[in-house]
Amino acid sequence: MTANRLGASVVARETDPVDPGSLRAVMRGFATGVTVVATADEDRTFAAVVNSFTSVSLAPPLILVCLKVGSRTCAAIERRGFFSVCVLADDHRRHSERLARSQPTVDDEAFEVAHGLPVIRDAPAGLLCRVDSTLVKGDHVIVIGCVVATKLAERDPLLFYNGQYRVLPGQGVAEAGSTASVK
């Protein structure tokens, strides 16, 4: 055994994983953007608020999102084979809160259609993706998407840190003291 900087003994072989609460507490200390992942299937819009989003590769252009196993949005994306990822703007908090609780309706004011996919109106950044692959890990499905179109606008993003919505420095906390559940 060796001591690490955390003051704990580290065993260089199999150990029991930490409990979910410990991991959640650590991950709350990692600031992320807030995205909406969406698709349309059978004339319905499916969407999920996601902060597990990152680029994987520039060549080919790949990104990944993580969606809850068994979610309607994940199932619709797997059926359709295409999805959008939109970064929310600092004034899109209401979209995040609402979409974290319920699925959008076909005529949802937050969305417009781009190339047959629902996208958030006025999003600072957006991607249209073709499903490249999926992988179930734990309670989530990792969806790798090949980016087929992008959009970029001059708007500040909504951030999520320590269970609260935030905005870029100089703009404070998005509606101070608020908390939310971002998946």
N, C-alpha and C positions, 0 to 999 in steps of 0.2 A: 504494500500500500504506500501511496505517496500523498502528501498534503497538497491541496490546491489553494488558490488565492481565496476561495470561499471559506476556508478554514475547515473543510470536511475531508475525510479520507476518501480517496478515489481508488476503486478496484478496477484494474484493467481487464475485466472479464464481465460476464453477464451479471447484471444487478436488476433489482425490481425497478420499474418505472415510477416516477413521482406520481402523486395523486393529481387528478384533473384540476383541483382547486389551486394547487401550487403552480402548475403551468399557466393557468388563467391569470393568476396574480402577476407573474413575471411578464406575460405577453401584454398585459394592460400598460406596462411601462414602455411599450414600443409604439411610437406614433405612426399612424398610417393615414392614407387617404381613405375616402369612402366611395365605393363604386356601386353601381346598379348593374347587375348582369341580367339580361333579358332575352327572350325569344318570343316568337309567335308560332302557335301550333293549333290547327283546327279552328282558325278564326278567333283564338284567344291569346291574350298577352300574359306571359308568365315572367315574373321578375323576382329577384332576391337582392337584398342589400349585402354586400360582401366587402370585407377588408383584406381577405386572403387573395391577393392579386399581385402578380409580378411578371416581369419579362423573363423569358427563358433563353431566347436566342435571337440574334439580329439576322442571321443568315442560316437557315430560313427564319422568317419573322414569327416567333412563337411566344405566346404568353400562357400563364396558367391562372386558373381561379379554382377555389375550393368551395364546393357546395355540399350541403348536408345530404347524407345518404337518405333516399326515400322522399326527398323534397319534390314537389310538383315541378318546380323550375328545372331541376336537374333532369328529371324524366323527360320533360318537354325538349330540353336541349339535346338529349341523347336521341330522341325520335327525329327531331328536325335536322340536326347536324350543323346548324348555324346558330350563332348568338352574338349579342352586342355586349360591350363593356363600356360604361360611361362613368367618368370621374365626376362626382358631384361638386358643384360650385359652393362657395361659402354661404350663399343664400338659398341653398337647396335642402336645408335641414328638414323641412316639413316633408319632403319627398322621402328622405331616409326613414324618418319615424313612421310614416304611413306604410311604406312598402315593407318595412320590417315586421309589420303586424298583419298585413293582408295583401292578397293578390290584386293587381290593378284591373280595372274594367277595360273593355275594348276602346272606349272613348276617353280614357284617362287623360286629364289635362297635362300631366307631366311628360307625356310621350308624344313623339311624332314618328313617322315611318321613314326609314332610309334603306333603300334596296330590299324592301320586304321585311325588315327587322325593326322592332320598337327601339327607339333611342330617346334619351332624356333631352328635352328642349334646352338649348343654351348651355349644354355641358361644356366645361373647359377642355375636355379631351374625350375622345370616343374611338372605339375600335369595333370593326365588324370582323367576325372570326368564323372559320370553318372548323368543326371539331376534328382535331388531329388524332387524339387518343384520350382515353379515360383510364383511371386507375383508382380502385377503392382502397383507401387506407384509413383504418379506424372507423370513425363515424362520419367521414367525409369522402367525397369523390373528387379527385384531382382531375380537372378538365384542362387538357392542353389544347389551345386554339391556334390555328395558323391565321395570322392577321391578313385579311384581304382588302381592308380599307381603313383609313384613319381620318380623324378630324381633330384640329387643334384650334383653340380660341384663346384670346387674352382675357382670362378670368381666373380669379384665385380659387383654389380648391377648398373644400370642406375637409377638416382633419378630425381624427378620432384618437384620443389619448386619455388613458386612465379612466375609461368609462364616460368621458365627456366629449362633446363636439367642441372643436377648436377652430380658430382661423389663424392665418399667418400672423407673425409678430406685428404689433402696432394696431391690431384690430381686436384684440382681447379674446374672450371666450364666447363662442356662439351661444347667445342667450344664457348668460352666466349661471353656473350651478346645475345645469341640466345633465341628465344621464340618459343613456339609451342602450339598447342591445343591438350591436352590430355583429352579424354572424361571420 
